[in-house]
Amino acid sequence: MPQQTTPQSPVKTKIWNDPKARSIFFQGVAIAAVFAFFYFILNNALTNMENRGITTGFAFLNNQAGFGIIQSLIEYDETYTYGRTFFVGLFNTVLVAVLGIFLATLLGFIVGIARLSKNWLVARLASAFVELFRNIPLLLQIFFWYFAVLRALPGPRDSLNFADAFFLNVRGLYLPSPQIEAGFGAVWLALLVAVGIILALSIYQRRLQRDTGKTFPLLLPSIALLLLLPLLVFVLAGSPLNWDLPELRGFNFQGGLTVIPELMALLVALTFYTASFIAEVVRSGIEAIPKGQTEAANALGLSNGQRLRLIIVPQAMRVIIPPLTNQYLNLTKNSSLATAIGYPDLVSVFAGTTLNQTGQAVEIIFMTMAVYLTLSIATSAVMNWFNKRYALVER
Amino acid sequence: MPKFTPLPDLPAPPNTVGIRGWLRSNLFNSPLNSIVTIVAAYIVVQGLWWFIDWGVINANLIGETRADCPVDANGEKSGACWVFVYTRLEQFIYGFYPPDQIWRINIVFIIFALCIGALVFEKTPWKNWIAGFTLLVFPFIAFYLLNGDAFGLTKVDTHKWGGFTLTLVLAVTGIVASLPIGILLALGRRSEMPIIRSICIVYIEFWRGVPLITVLFMASVMLPLFMSAGVETDKLVRALIGIIMFQSAYMAEVVRGGLQAIPKGQYEAAQALGLSYWKTMTFIILPQALKLMIPGIVNTFISLFKDTSLVLIIGLFDLLAIVQSAIVDPEWPQVSVEGYLFVALMFWVFCFGMSRYSQSLERKLSTGHH
């Protein structure tokens, strides 16, 4: 007869050995510590500010700023408020970030592809570029371009002159600026129509290939359409565009567009520095594609262009895009080094001049950090979505 | 019966072997490539020639003052003025440290170099002990030697620290102090307790989301506000606090990468043996993960090393800042390029060496692990 075992009552664990109780206890301690820390620093900050006679709050944003800014994309002079200086700085940061991202992507892709070139010399030059620029601090590069290169340029009277339209001197780069006249809208319309036709053609091409396997060239006709149609309309409308050329009057140039040397130095340094990282991203992305993919494409009889467009690039982009976005974010954050040479970006204008004048350190640093934080959280949210959407689905 | 003897192999076509073959297949394999090669070679030769002409042939190396770099009628120098770097070298390396105390910095450099050398060399015995010494004991030796005020050494105020010494102090302290914080943050981020996990995620994402320069601004203008009234902090300490908080968030991500690379079976085996969480981590997971993390740690060290130059903006005199202030000295006009090249060379040698080391380590680890 099998022995009947009496069910034992579960062993009562001591409360300090119970994982659940422990976890609640530790988390309670953690919350208490965080709150105590913030209470401590806030309390100190409030007392200290009171002792120094600094009023807290954001009311200072409505006071008159009273200082000039050398470059502003929005209307600004000394009579505007501190709040306005925030936006002036923000737009200047956005300007240098957008231009930098565009140029760094261009240069980075060229160098990255050049590193994989079959031409030994070109590949070596590209890797020398990468190793040189990514191993030198960005701030040093900015200083080099600003103090050693741009400051050594001649004065306005001996400007470097390109075709009497572009002038480069110690005060900056002077470009012709386009003056749009009545009737230019038709050119925009023509451009829009051209884009529409190209889109329709590419959809038709894809359908045709899917249904019949036939295809036709699209790239060259598209480029021709994109250039010729707006040009035709432009000529028909009587060339409604004038160029305002910069001209030497007295001691300085008048008219045209001016790129201040601070912006140039920052842009060149950011472009070279970030391009060297992007080149590595591009190279590793392309190298990540197994050779079998190329061989399979060749076996299917795809042309070189088709292989790149349909097989290599789509797969490489999946590897490239996440670290690429990371580099864009780094570039934007690095643009804050502008403050070292006095380019009026967000940190330089708002967390620099405005902070020094008002003494509202807590509010201003908070607002500045919030801008960068919003940007990077938004970017990583988009990246997470992208990674989920395009992650390799293994079957 | 005649024995069959094959004819001797014909030599390979001359244009596919040797230098000629190499040139043909790597530089001149198509008309377009040939043109590209010639243009690129021309640019390289021109650039190199210009640089050698400026930096070596026409350069001035020996002398004491700016007058030893003669200028022509237009006020242009004939070539590089290395006299500038040469005469200021001591200041660039040691900052404003009292000259009779410089031996203390040299001792720190020597111990540091010995430690790093022993750790990099593959066959060193007692590697773990040396690593422990470098991370736990050396920082204190270095601090007492540099700061003084103990063991009969005179005190040297931190505002006299500068130059390359300060750059190294910032970078090494930043990395050594952020490693333990980073490990805790990474463990917290992988913890099963939701509140601890959220606190760690918020901390990491916050510091990773803002530029270092705003962190340094914050450390220099906001930190004094956060301290109790009357507590004075040193400028260098404030900068270090900012750098450590910033760096520990990046370090946490490196550690997390290392932890994720450890197979789940290791955790399960440790649990099956009845090890507690902390025992699992210290004896099973972290020793394996730390080895995998070394390349990542070296990479963050490289970026921190470059980023230390930012302390210039809050008024500390690291290598770049000290050279920058020497360049604007009116007694030494037109020497900015020489000064910047010197700084660039210093940074480049260190960063390039470290990145090569981390690459070779990565290759070694990737074959040994799988």
Interface residues (C-beta under 8 A of the other chain):
Chain A: S23 F26 Q27 A30 I31 V34 I41 N44 A45 T47 N48 M49 N51 K118 N119 W120 L121 V122 L125 E131 L132 N135 I136 P137 L138 L139 L140 F143 F144 F147 A148 R151 K333 N334 S336 L337 T339 A340 V347 A351 L355 A361 V362 I365 T368 M369 Y372 L373 L375 S376 I377 S380
Chain B: N26 L27 N29 N33 V36 T37 A40 A41 V44 E192 M193 P194 I195 I196 I199 E205 F206 R208 G209 V210 P211 L212 I213 T214 F217 M218 V221 M222 P224 L225 F226 M227 S228 A229 I302 K306 D307 S309 L310 L312 I313 L320 Q324 I327 S336 V337 Y340 V343 A344 F347 W348 C351 F352 S355
